[in-house]
Amino acid sequence: MPIGIVSTGIYLPKRTMTAQQIADKAGIPVNVVVEKMGIKQKFVPGLEDHTCEMGIRAAKRALEKARMDPLEIDVIIYIGEEHKEYPLWTSGIKLQEAIGAFNAWAFDIALRCGTTIMGLKLAKSLMNGDSAIKTVLLAGGYRNVDFINYENKRTRFMFNLGAGGGAVLLKKGHRSNVVLETDVMTDGSFSEDVVVPVGGTKRPLTPENLDMYMLDVTNPEGMKQRLEQKSMANFLKVIRASLQKSGYQESDISYVALLHMKRSAHEFVLNELSLSLDQSIYLEDYGHIGQIDQILSLELAEKAGKINSGDIVVLVSAGIGYAWGATTIRWGEG
């Protein structure tokens, strides 16, 4: 039975940070921020833009667009970040209560910026494996920008981190926007390359090490060399595997919803797939909102008329750790 996307929802904060502001904080030329990093501006959280709360706002928008009663939802999967309102807190349960999904049960998952892709695969498996699960909501927020120290050159590739919330409403038997197959791969050799070095069990947070409670890269040169050897190839691998498992090939792609990354990497992936720049949207006006990027790209593409009924759309992610993932969708009625 097909499982389709009924609607999506996006929440973006009112505050933004410009390329010039990033350049000033980092002490680098603004043209590097715009041209190399690919950031004209990015969204950053306001005082009330808490992580789960942004997911709640996005979920309400998805429900409103679908004109769906939240009581129809059977399962809620929180796809937002672990950095949220409280530590050791199951955000999905709060989200369930906040939107009035009182017939659902909820849980959280995490794969950094690959969480939405993993969530789509998991939701589809749950619906296929349990006849009682007919409607699933994926929702969550992201504001890991809080962990960026712009004076730390080791984390320069993460200066694009922003904030926002996203949601995807899935329904069994929905024959539009059908979610096909997903491919995910992980490489643990990168698992401790990018970390917040304090605040865990290895180095508990103390008044003396508060200034270290930020994202850092333990071996920047080593990581760069190893990642350059693998990353682009792994992007292409998961895209091709997702397409193949779905019964399609590269030439069938109409649109690719790519996460925000440096401009050269974005263009490389499209070029390798023989796609034009117009077959994706470069998120230079939004920044990298983690696992929300694919949902945002999908909404922007729909509004811009870049995807039409019968089109093959591929959502693509990569997450620190390192994880790569892709999901193929047959858009519209197919």
N, C-alpha and C positions, 0 to 999 in steps of 0.2 A: 504494500500500500504506500502511495507517495506521502512524503512529509514535506510540507511547503512553508515558506515564510509568509505569514499573514500580514505582518507589518514590522517596521523598525521604528526606533525612537532615538533621538539625539538630544543631549543637553550640553550647551556650551556656556561657560561663565561669561559675565559681562566684561571682565578685565582681560586685557591683552598686554603682551610684552613685545615691543618692536625689535627689529634687527639692530637698530642703533642702540637700544637699551642693553641688549645682550652684548654687543660689541664694547660698550662702555664698561660694563661690569667685568668682562673677561679681558679687557685690554688688548683687543685684536681689531683689525680693520673691519669696517662694516661690510665691505664687499666680500670678505671671506665668509661672513655669516650668511649673506644673501646667495652668493654664487656657489660656494663650496658646500656649506652646510645645508643650503636650500631653505632658509627661513626668512620670510619677510615679516611675519609676526607669528605669535603663538598665543594660545589661550592659557591663562593662569588663574588659579582659584581666588575667589573673594572670601570674605570672612565666613559666609554661610555655605560655601561650596565644599562640603564634606564628601568623602569618597562614596559611601553608601547612599547618601542623600542625593548625589548627582545621578546615581543609578535609579533611584526611586523616581526622580523627575523624568528621566528618559523612559522608564517603564510606563509611567502614566501617559506619556505622549504616544507610545506604541499602542496602548490600549484604546486611547481616544481615536487614533487613526483607524484602528480595526473595528471600532464601535463594539468592542467586546466587553462583556461583564467579567470582572476579575474572578468571580466565582467559578468561571469555566476553566480556570487554570488548574492543572493537576500537579505540576512540579515547577519549582523555581530554582534555577541554577545561577548562583551569584558568580559573575565572571569578572568582577572588579579586582582591585589590588588588595594586598594584605595590609598596606599602609592605609588605615581607615580610622573611623571615629574612636574605636577602642581596640587595644590588643586582645588576643584570645577571645574573639567575638565572631559568631556566625552571622555574617551580614545578611545572608539570604533570608533568615528568619525575620529579621527586622523589615526587610523589603516586603516580604509576604504580608506582614501586618499592616504596613504603611499603605499598600495599594488595595487592601481589602480582599486578598486572595485566600480567604479563610478555608477553602476546600483543598488547598495545595499543601504539599510539604516541600521543604527547602534545604539546600545545602550550598556550601562554597567550594569552588575549585580554583587551582592556581597553576599557571604555566607561564608566568610573566606575560610578555606581550603576545604570547601564543594562546592565551586562554580562550578567546572567542572561537578560534578554529577548533580547539579541543572540545569546547562546550557544544559546538554543533554536532561533532561526532558522537559525543556522549548522549546528547539529547535524542538523536536519531536512534541510537542503540537502545535507550530506555523505552522509547515508544514502540520499537519493533519487538522488544522482549517482554513487554507487559501490556496486555490488552486494556487495562484500566487507565493507562496513561495516554491521553489523546491530545493534550495541549501543554506545551512547555514554554516557559518564559526564561530567556537568558537576559540578565541585566547586571550592571555594575558601573562603578566609577573609577577614575584614575587621577591621581595627582602626585606622582612620584617626582615631579618637578621640585617638590619640597626638599628633596635629597641632593639637589645639585648645588655645588660650590663653584661658582663661575671663575674663581681664581685658581682652581685645580685643573691644570692643563691635561692631566691624565684622563679626565672625564669629558673632554671636549666633544667627543662624538655623541654625548648625551645632552648637550646644550639645547637640543630640540624638544626635550620633554616638556609636555604641557599638562592640561587638565580638561576633563569633561566626563560625560556619562553616555552610555549607550544601552540599547535593548533590542532584542530580536524575539518576536512572538512566532512560535512554530505550532503547526497543527497537523495531526495525522489525517490523511484523506484530502488534504488541501492540494489541489492540482495546479496551483500557480506557484511560481518561484520555487520549484522543487529542489530540495537539497539532495545532491547526489553523493558522491564519495569523497572522503577526506584522506589525506596522507600526512602523517606526522613523523618527524625523526628528531632524535636528541643526541647530543654529543657531550658526555660528561667530562671530557678533558678540559672543558671551559667552565666547569661548574663553580670554581672558586676564583675566577678571574675578575669578576665584577661583584663586589659585595659592599654592604655597610659593615665595616670592620668591628664595630662595637654594638652592644645592645642585645646580643644573643647569649647563649650559654657559655661560649668560649671566652668572650670578653664582655661581661655584664656592664651595663651602663652605669657610670659613676659621675659625680660632679667634675672630676678631673678630665674625663675623656669625652665630654659632651660635644666638643668641637669636632670630634671624629665621627659623630653620628650623621654621616653623609655618605653617598655613594662614592666608591673609590675603585681604582683598577690596580690590582696587586702587581702585575707584570705587563705594563702597557706594550712594550716592544714585542715581547714574546706572544702576547695575545694577538696583536696586529698581524704578525707574520703567519701565525697558525690560522687565524680567521680568514685572511685574504686567500689562503690556499683552499679553504673549504666553503666559505659562506655562499658565494655566488653559485657555485656548483650545486649546493644543497637547496637553494631557492628553486633552481631549475628542476632538480630531482623531484621535489615534492609536488611542484606544479604538474609535471609530466605524469607522475604516478597517480595523482588525483584524477587527471583527465582520462588516463588509460583505464583506471578502475571504473570510471563513469561511462566508458564507451565512446570517448571522444579523443581528439588529438589537438596539437597546437594550432593547426590551421582553422580549427572550429571556434577559437576564442574570439569573443567580441569585445570583452572588457576585462581588465585585471584590476582588482581593488587591492593595491599594494600599501603596506605600511609606509609611513614617512621615513626615509633614510636619505643619505647624501645624494645629491642630484645625479652624480655620475653612476652610482649603483642602480638607481631607479631606471635610468636610461639604458644601462647595460642589460638589465633583465628584459625590458621591452624589446630591445634590439635582438637579443638571443632568441626570443619567441617570434621574431618577424612581425612585431606589432608597432603601430605608430604611437607617437606621444599622445594622440587624441584618444587612444583606446585605454587610457588610464587618467587619473587626476592626481597631479603632484600636490601634496598637502602643504605647500609652502606658506599658505595663509592661516594654517591651523597648528602646525607643529606636530610632534609625535605624541598622540594621546594613548600610547600603549596599545592594548588589545581593543580599543574603541576605534582605531583607524579604519578597519575593514567595514564596520557599520557606517561610519561617517562617509567613506568613499562611495559606498553603495547608495546612500541617500543623495549625495551630491550628483552622482551619475544619473540617477533616476530623474532628479529635478532638471538636469541639463539635457535630458533626452539622449543620453549616450547609450542607454540600454533599452531594448525593445523586446516585445514578446517573441520567444523562441531563441533569444540570444543565449550564448554560453558565457557565463561569468565565473571568474576564478578569484576567490578571496585568498590572499597570501599574507603570512605572518612570519616573524622571527622574534625570538625572545632570549634574553640573557639566560645563560645556563649551560649549553645553548640549545635552542629548539627552533625548528622550522616546520611550517605547516601550510597546507592549502586545501581548500574545499571548492568543489565545482557545483555550480547552481545553473539549472535550466530556467531562465527567467520567463516570466509571463506564463501563458498557457502551454507553450512548447509545441 
